[in-house]
């Protein structure tokens, strides 16, 4: 099969770019219709997996609406990073940088596949 220049340009002319960590989480929230688009306010603490053993370092926000705020508002703690964002190379709040690291690892696919938070969003998208 011969490819025409127009098809080649449409399919392969655009450089591929993976979404950044915050964009991945936010796109899941938007797709499920659960994104809380409130602007401003304090940082939020969405639930983290129980096996993270965060203890009193990560006190989950009392208001469940905070769980679905944009990723920009998730509190950043060096010792207890938010797992989904950490897997996808979130920006470090401790360093000044102009460019993020971009890695592709099997852990990223497993994080999306096994994340309890993602399962709730998918159920919501499916209407359940």
Rosetta blueprint (number, residue, H / E / L):
1 X L
2 X L
3 X L
4 X L
5 X H
6 X H
7 X H
8 X H
9 X H
10 X H
11 X H
12 X H
13 X L
14 X L
15 X L
16 X L
17 X L
18 X L
19 X L
20 X L
21 X H
22 X H
23 X H
24 X H
25 X H
26 X H
27 X H
28 X H
29 X H
30 X H
31 X H
32 X H
33 X L
34 X L
35 X L
36 X E
37 X L
38 X L
39 X L
40 X L
41 X L
42 X L
43 X L
44 X E
45 X L
46 X L
47 X L
48 X L
49 X L
50 X H
51 X H
52 X H
53 X L
54 X L
55 X H
56 X H
57 X H
58 X L
59 X L
60 X L
61 X L
62 X L
63 X L
64 X H
65 X H
66 X H
67 X H
68 X H
69 X E
70 X L
71 X H
72 X H
73 X H
74 X E
75 X L
76 X L
77 X L
78 X L
79 X L
80 X L
81 X L
82 X L
83 X H
84 X H
85 X H
86 X H
87 X H
88 X L
89 X L
90 X L
91 X L
92 X L
93 X L
94 X L
95 X L
96 X L
97 X L
98 X L
99 X L
100 X L
101 X L
102 X L
103 X L
104 X L
105 X L
106 X H
107 X H
108 X H
109 X H
110 X H
111 X H
112 X H
113 X H
114 X H
115 X L
116 X H
117 X H
118 X H
119 X H
120 X H
121 X H
122 X H
123 X H
124 X H
125 X H
126 X L
127 X L
128 X L
